[in-house]
Amino acid sequence: MSAPKHVHDACDVLIVGAGASGAAVAWAVSGDTGAKVVCLERGDWSDPRSYLSADDQWEIHRQFRRSPNPNTRGLDVDYPIEDAQSPIKPLLWNGVGGSTILWSAHFPRFHPSDFRVQSLDGVADDWPLTYDDLADFYELNDELMGVAGLAGDPANPPRRPRQTPPISPGKPGERLAAAFDRKGWHWWPSDVATNSRPYGDGRGACNNCGMMELGCYQQAKASTDITYWPKAIRNGVELRTRARVVELPVDASGRCAGAHYLDAAGELHFQPAARVVVAANGIGTPRLLLASRSERFPDGIANSSGLVGKNLMLHPLATAIGVFDELLEGWKGPTACTIFSQEFYETDPARDYVRGFTLQALRSHGPAITALGSFATPLPWGRRHHERFEQVFGRTAGLAIVAEDLPEQHNRIEVDWSQRDRDGIPTARMVYTVSENSEQILAAGAEVARELLREAGAVDVIEQHLPADSRFHLMGTARMGDDPRRSVVDGFGRAHDVDNLFVVDGSTFVTCASINPTPTLQALALRTAMHIVEEL
């Protein structure tokens, strides 16, 4: 690499990525520590006042300009991801707040058993920490993000009261809850990082507009650009946007020297740092580590184990949508955050598979997405299109079957040195196949979902297996562990090979449970940050 045009003064902590975990670290390591903290983010700020969710064409924008798939929207801050070898497509957002800008904000925690899968079920590996090690950090994160929900769920460990009451389940959720009761199966109001009442600095309450995945103009949804980042900046953190990190160089001792990055004009900078924290998501992090080759690390920095990029987990998903003979007004409220069931969450020796699945209740979409054929309710084109639209629009209540994906080394993120983006960084490639165990979980979940929807009174059930654009969750590609031969980082996210390099996003996950990972990755990030603070 050519010599950088701009060399900055050294900082104490350099963070790569301003999303869910990077924001948490930035806040936690700043303030009273007096540390100089810099964060580099390849994207930019989002202005809630200009979110397309407030535009009358928002359903069309969701398919194109604001698609969660970077290959579809193709903004200049996005990087190409080759996904031909994966049935599940990449979903992420590059910008301040990361994918919390577009997420549905479902906010469940891992169970204690999720950290001991090898001990309990003889598969995967145990984490180098326990639920109890994260409990206080889960609670702290809830306070900072703001969670709507209800304490007392018998399927989960005790926790403090939520910051606001549960989001209303609406008519679809009420239908499903009554069916769960008649079956004698567990259900509970979802924990959701969205205000049901005003909470936080200038943040309003959800107005049930139905499309918070485009960004919440009410600021009811807890994206980290409006929760953690204002606090971190008040603490003195310097956040540089449009800063595309191209390499993590090492010094003569083999420590990470900082980061080379390109600014918006394409000029090369070098930011030296005493500690470097990578928070670039389960694709961006392995891409950067693998691209950072040197004489000391010919296969990429922190990759002596050969596991950087390996063990990709994606949460395979299926949906079952019940069509009812009454109008349920399912377009009112967040699509996926009503109630959920963990009746089938743990391993049952009577089944043909290990681990299990979570059932997440679904509302329905608006008219344009329904007409275009959403992943949950595809409509035929031609003469039957309008007839079928009238049958399903606003008349559905559904279930997402979220399977626990077990780590497998052949599922991976790799870099293609023969193809590069406009900055000269090699292209990321997703290579992923759904395991037999995951397929069995999805099949069992679909059978349960059909049974429940019929119990709820559905006159028809529409099923979708592995919709390509269904999951934001990218995990496992820089896994943590105690053994440097079988993991990339330790239990605090510190790279085994490089003692001043940390990873704090979902790539550190050892297993992925069958629930959304954001509260867990933020709790892990806060725990790592507190460890760094002790060193500072």
N, C-alpha and C positions, 0 to 999 in steps of 0.2 A: 504494500500500500504506500502511496506517495505521502510525503510529509504533510501534516495538517496545516492549514492556513491560519487557524486560530487555536491557541493553546490557553486554556483557562487556568485560574488558580485552583489548587487542589481543594476538594471538599472532604468532609468526614464520611458522609454516606451518599452514594450515588444510586438512584433508583431508575431502572429501565421499565417504563410502563406505568400509566396513571390510572389503571382500572381499579377493580374491587380490592385487590390485595396491595397493589402499589400505593394506593391512597391511604390505606390503613397503616402501612409502614411509615409513610411520610409524616402522618400526624403523630404516631407514637414515638418516633425517634427525635422529633423536634421539640421546641418549647423549652422546658426547664433544663434540658441537657446542654444547651448552648452550642449544639453541633451545627455545622454548616451542611445543609442537606440540599441536594439538587436532584430533580426528577426530569428525565427526558421522555417525551411522549411524541410518537410519530404523527398522531392526529392533532386535532384542535379542540377548542371549547365548543360546546353546543349551547345555543341560546334557547331556553325554554319558551320564550315568546315567539319563536319562529318554528317550533316543532310542527311537523306536518300532521300530527294528530289533531291540530286545531283547524286544519284545512278541509274544505268540503269534499276534496278528492282524496282523502287520506287512505281509503281502501286501495286505490290504484297505486299510490305512492308506496304502499307496503310491499307491493309486488316488484317494484323496479327501483326507484330512486332511494328508497329506504329499506331495501331488502336486507335481511340479516346475513345473507350470503355475500361475502366480499367479491366473489367472482361474478355475481349478478349485478351488483350496484357499480363496481369498478371505479370507485373514487380515487383521486390521485394519491390519497394517503394509504390506500390498501395495497397489499402485496399479493401476487398471484399464488394460488394454492392448487396444485394439480390433484384432482379428486376422482379421476376416472377409475381408480382401483378401490373405491369405497362406495358402498350403496348409501351411506349416510354422508351428507354434504357438510362442509364447514360453515359454521354460523358464529360470527364474532363482529365486534365493532372496534375500529381504531379511532381513539379520541379520548379526551379527558372523561373519566368515568368508565371507560372500556365498555364491555358488553352490558353493564348495568343500565346503559342508556336505552337499550332495546329489550332487556329481559322482561319476563312476566312477573318477577319479584316473588316467586314462591320461595319460602324461607325456612324449610325444615332443617333440623339437626340430624347428624348421624346418631345411630344407636350405639351404646357401649359395645355390643357384639360386632359392630362393623370394624372395630379396631383389632379384633381377635379371630379373624376368619380361619386362619390356619389352625389355631388351637381348637376351635369349636367344630369346624367342618372339614379340616384336612385339605383345604385348597388354598391357593394364593399364598399370601404371607401375612403375618401379624405386623401391625404398625409398631414403630419404636416408642409409642406413647399410647395413652389411654384416653377415654372420654373424660375422666376426672382431670387430666392434665389440661384439657381445653375448656372445662365448664365455666370458669370465671371469665375466660376470653369470649366465649359465646355470649355471656350476659353483657359484658362491656360493649361488644359489637351491636347487640340488640338496642342498647341505649342510644348509641350514636346513629344507627340507621333508622330506628323506629319501626316497631313490628306490630301489626294488627293481629290479634289472635286471642286465644283463651287458654289459661293455665289449667293443668289437671288432666291432661291426656294420659290415660292409663297405659298407652303403648310406648310412652317415653318417660325418661327420668324427670323428676320434679324440676320446675324452673320458675323464675319470678313472674309476676303478672306482666302481660304484654303492655306495650306503651299505649295502644289504643284498642278498642273492642274489635271483634272479628269483622271482616268484610261480609256484607250480607250475601248469603248463598244464592239469592234469587229463586225464582220458581224452579229452574232446573236442579239446583242443589237441594231444594226442599223435597222434590220428587225422589231424588236418589237417596237422601238421608232416610226418608220413610221406608224405602226398600231395604236399605242396610239394616234398619231396626227390625223389620219383619224377618229378615234372614238371620238375625242374631250375630251380625258381623260388625267388627269395629269400624267406626268412622269418627272424624273429629274436624272442627273448623280448621282450615289451613292457616299456618303462620305465614303472613304475607308482609313484605317490606313496603307496604303502602298504607298511608294514613287513612283510617276510617273517620278520624277527627283531626283537626289541625294539630300538628306536632312538629317541633323543630323550628329553625330560624326561617320565618316567612313561608313555611310550607303549608299548603292547604290540604283539604280532604278530598278523597276520591269522589268524583261526580258521576261515576258509572258511564263515562262516555264510551268505554268498550275497547279502546285501542291504545292502551298505554305502552304496547310494544314499539310504538313509533316515537316514544319519548313523552313524558307527562308534562303538559303545559301548566297543570295545576301545581306541579312540584310535589304532588302527593306521593309519588313513587320515589323510593330512596335510592336514586342513582348517586354514586359517590362524588360526582362533580358538585352536588349540592349538600352533601352530608359531611364527608371527611375533608374535602379539599378546601373549603373556606376556612376551616379551623387550622389546617396545616399551613396555609398561606399566612394566616395571622401569626402563626408560630415562627414565620420567617423562612419557610421552605421556598426555594426558587423552582418554579415549574416552567420548563422550556418546551413549548409546543412546536410542531412541525420539525421535530428533531429525530431523524431516522438513524438509529444505531446500526452500524454496519459491522462492527467487530469489537470484541473484548480482548485487548492486547495483554500480554503478560510481561513482567519485568524479568531481570536477570535471575531473580530468586524463584521464579515460577508463580508469583502472586499476580492477581489481576491488577493491572496498572490503572484501569479506568475504562473509558469507552471512546471509540472513534464514532463520530456521527456527522451526518449531513444536515445542513439547515435548509430552509425553504428555497434558498437560491442555489442549492447544490454545492455549497462550499464546505470543505472538510474541517471539523473541529476535533480537538482532543480535550476530554474532561478527565483529569487525573482524580483519583479517589483512594481513600484509605480502605473503604469497604464498598463493595458493589452488590446491589440487590436486584435480581432479575425477576420481573413480574409481567411477563409478556404473553401469557396464556399458554395452554398446552400445545399449541403449534408454534407460536412465535418464539417461545423460550428455547425449545430444542433446535429450531432453525438457527437462532443466533449462536447458541453454544457450538453446534456442529460447524457453522461457518467461521468460527474463531479458531482457525488452525494456526499452529506455530511449530517450531522445531521441537519444543517441549511437549506440545499436545498435537501431534500430527492428525489425530482423528477428531479434533475439536476439544475445546477447553472443558475440563472436568469430566472427561469421558474415558478414563482408563478402564472402567468397567465395561465399556462398549454398550451401555444401556441408555445413553441419551437418545431420546426419540422412540425407544422401545416401550412396550406395554401400554399402548394407547387404549383408553377406555372411553366409550361414547354414549352409554345409556341407550341401547336399542329400545325402540318404542313401537307399540301398536295402539290403535284406537278402535273403540266400538262406540258408535253413535246411535242412540235410540231416537226414532222418529215417533212423535206423539200426535194424537188427534186433537190437541188443543194448543193454543198459542201460549208459549212459555216465555216469550220476550227475552230470549237468551242473549241478545245483543247488548243488554244492559249490564255493565260491570266488567271487571277483568275476566278475560277468557278462561284462564286456567286456575284461578285462585279462589275456590269456594270451600269445598270439603275434600278430604282425602281419607283413604283407608289403608291401614298396615296390617290387616288381618292375615295376609299371606307374605309377610315380610321376611320371616326367618326360615331357615332350613327345616323341612319336615321329612323325616326318614321314609315316610310312606310315599313320597313323590319320586319321580325319576330324575330329578335335577337337584342341585344344591343352591342355597340362597333363595331369593324370592323376588317379589315385585311389590310396588306401590300402585294403588289405583288413585288417580287424580281426577276429580270431577271436572268436566268441561261445560262451559256455556256454548253458545253458537256465535257465528260471525254475522257481520252486517250484510246488506244486500249485494254489494259488488263482489265481495270475496266469496259469498255463497254462489253467485252466478258464475264466477270464474272457475269455481270448483276448488274449494280449499282442500288441504291435505286430509281433512276429516270427512268431508261430504262432497266427493266428486260428483259432478252433474254431467249427464250426457249432452252432447251437442246435437242439434237437429230438431226434429219435430217434437220430441218429448222434453226438450229443455225447459220450456215455461211450465209445463205440467209438473215436472219434478221439482222445479224451484218452488212452486206454490205448496207442494207437499212438505218440503223440508225447512223453508225459511222461517226462523223464529219458533220452530216446533221441535227442536232437538235438545236433548241432554245427553252428554257423553261421558266416556271414561278413557283416560290415557293409561295404558299399561306400561309402566316404567320398569324395565328389567335391570337387575344388577349384572353388570358386565365384568367378567373375571379377567385379570391381566394375562395377556399372551404376547410373547416377544415378537411374533410375526406381525402383530398389529402395531403400526409404527408411523412416525413422522421421519422422513429422510429428506436430504437436500439433493437436488439435481444440479451438479456443477456445470452441465452442458447448457442449462437454461438459466438465465439471470433476469432479475427485474431491472428497471431503469437505473437503479443505483449500483448495479453490479453484484448484488447479493444473490446467491443461488436460490432457485425456486424451491419452495416447500412442497413435498409430495405426501399425500395421505394414502397409506396402504392398510386396508382394514377389511376383515371378513367377520361376519357374525358367527359366534361359536355355536356348537350343537347345544350346549347348556342354555345359552341365551334364547335360542330358538324354542327350546322346550318350555322355558319360562314364559315366553310370549304366547305360545299356544295355550298353556294352562291359564294364563291371565285372560286371554280372549274368551275362553269358555266360561270363566267366572263372570266376566263383564256381560256376556250375553245373558246369563242366568239372572243377573241383577237387573238389567234393563227390562227384561220381560216381566220381572217381579214389579218393576216400577210402572208398568203399563205401556211400554213401547209397542207400537203396532208393526214396526220394522226396525231392523238393526243393520247399520252400514259398518263394515269392518275395513280397516286399512292396516296392512302389515308393513312395517318399516318405511313410513313416509320419509322421503329423503331429507326434507327440511325441518325435521322435528325437534332436534336437540341442540342446545348451545354448549353442552357440557363436554369439555376437553380435558382429560385427566391421564396421569400416570407416566408421562414421557420423561420425567427426571425424578424417579421415585426415591422416597426416603427409606432409610434403614440403618442398622448398626454395622453391617458388613460392607466394607467398601467394594468388595468383589461382586456384590449383588444389589447395589444401590448407588445412586448418584450423590445424594446429600444425606446428612444425618437428621436426627429428630428435630433439630432447630433450623433445618433448611440450609445448613452450611455444607458446601461442596467438600467431599472427602479429599479431593485432589488439590484444592485451592482454598486456603483457610480464611481468606477475606472475601470469598464469593458466596452469596446466598441466593437461593431460589425460593419464592414464596407463593407461587400461583398453583393452580390445579395440577400442574405437571408433577408435583411432589407426591400425589396421592398413591398409596399402596393398593388400596381397593376403592371401589366407588359407590358402595351401597346401592340402593335403588331410589335415591332421592336427589334433589338438586344440591349441588356442592357449594354454593356461594357462602352460606354462613360458616361452613367448616373451613374453607380456604381463607376466609377473613380471620377466623379465630386463630388458625395456624400462623397467619401473617402477623397478628398482634403478638403472639407468643414469641415468634422470631424477633420482632422489633424490641420487645422487652429484654430479650437476651442480648441484643446489640447494645441497648441502653446500659446494661450492666457493664459491658466492656468499655463503653464511652466514659 
